[in-house]
């Protein structure tokens, strides 16, 4: 790009003063060798300067401010409220700079893209504050090239009653041709830019969008809100899932209680998936899905889609939902492969591709039905979306549907059935002893063996889930109905999460103690956990392991321990918890991050690969869902949210399977470690026993 320009701006075109600081910032972001993280950071600096210049141009009135000490100050206040409007998608990257300067500013969005046939700008979407005509508007777009998109956005604002002189168009880079075209049409709109470049064209763009290398969206979510007066999330799920129908499709319900006591904003329901990916080591899964890395299959499937991010759409609005079993590590780390007995006989991975998701917004007490429309057949897909949304709305609002019609059929309860461990106390303590020998020999530093318990029950699996979520509210609560078997979970631990800005987060949890019966006892137990040298040492070891996993895929300068050794309380136990994060390198994706972190060190050990080899040799059985991952990968190409399958039951053929493990270090006590695994399973054990008593009173006993 040229560093000079011959264009002379008029009075309504404000070019930032070309200070040494500004020229230095532009030198960094124009440099072809600048890394993406630095590019975004220094671009944000320029954006803030643009916002501050815009604020300087707003009209003010003088006022007198009373200060501390009875002093007065001759001040000023703005004559009107401000609204930022970003031209999606690139303009969204400028919103934070505006928020940094104006804490409570309202934000609107206008989505404009070029028409495939005419190559002209086309309005796809707008969402603006109702009182925008009374506000000063900062229109945000990193670049003013031809001016087509900006002029269309101004047309939208004028149509909503905004006066031209109240619009300030902020951009990092402007072309003289674009400025002239814009000013000829809208001479009263102010343009605020940091640089004007001669002969700016298609191969000289500076684009601040967080997905500049991504293809254009080919999926657009359309949605409708349905108010919920009396309909609960569970009743809505039961209406849609039809659990009593033997021919039903696989489905899921995801809920969350942040820190165990505060409900997260959204719950998600998915039914009638368009496609289901099942993989395993049996020929029954078919060509392409047998003895294959399920993440590779998932990555190839999702590579076909790129969902547009639109305002008002919940954080998850379609994609792949399901589980990756612990045993899939053999595809990431071949040295861990062992011949293992398959007791549960479930697929190694199941992932449901859902184009339609029903989200319940706990803040506004309303359902949001979201359906993704493809661009290849917009009219046909849109008509299909409208019909499906209307069908779901009718099911949610039909007042003739009774609770008994959709409630899962519950047979009489057989009480007093027993829990049976696959190895028992003696077997588990033997595993601990063996692993301690390996630790003393220097083979490993830590390992996490587990035991599985089987419990026959006549409860319907959804009735187990309903009780579990009340006695053990957790950040990740889920009921996944795969028809042949169900997965019921209330996991406390995030495995790996990624957002639209490529930030990756993991939450190591290590160190457990029972909750106290009183507030005083509870705090005393917390202090005991905080001061436990064994738990702290084990935890720090796993935080280091998480940092290494993050570093393998993230820019090293962005890796950070955000929280260290904090206490988080759950219904029956409390844990030591930390958070490690980083920003993905340009050559890495969310799938690389998943492979790097999976499985968590908290369910395997350190060094991870050797620990898993030893665990496989000792346990001799597939773990299945336990210690694997449950969650979703969005169609947007960026985000995922997965938890570790802990406090999780697999329900199959009338048997609930529970599993738990604990971290073994050189001075671990065999009996204490066995008791820790029992404590971890206690919430699920109690859930089954208590739920059986409740339902026995309702439907009788066998």
Secondary structure, DSSP 8 states (H G I E B T S, - for coil): --S-------TTEEE----HHHHHHHHHHH-TT--HHHHHHHHHHHHHHHHHHHHHHS-EEEEEEE-GGG-EEEEEEESS-EEEEEEETGGGGGHHHHHHHSTT-EEEEEEEEE-TTT-SEEEEEEE--TTGGGSEEEEE-SEESSSHHHHHHHHHHHHTT--GGGEEEEESEEEHHHHHHHHHH-TTSEEEES-EETT--TTS-----TTTTS----EEEEEEEEE-SS--HHHHHHHHH-TT-TT---EEEEE-EETTTEE-SEEEEE-S-SEEEEEBSSGGG-TTSBS--HHHHHHHHHTT--B---TT--S--SEEEEEE-GGGHHHH-GGG----B-SS---SEEEEEESEEEEEETTTTEEEEEEEEESTTHHHHHHHHHHHHHHHHHHHH-TT--HHHHS-----B-----EEESSHHHHHHHHHHHHHHHHHHTS-SEEEEEEEEEEE--S-HHHHHHHHHHHS--SEEEEEE-SS-EEEEEE--EEEEE-TT-EEEE--EEEEEE--SSHHHHHHHHHHHHH-HHHHHHHHHHHHHHHHHHHTTB-GGG-EEEEEEEEEE-SSEEEEEEEEEEEB-TT--HHHHHHHH-S-GGGSEESHHHHHHHHHHHH-B--TTTTSEEEEEETTSS-EEEEE--SEEEEETTEEEEEEEEEE-TT--HHHHHHHHHHHHHHHHHHHHHHHHHHHHHH-B-
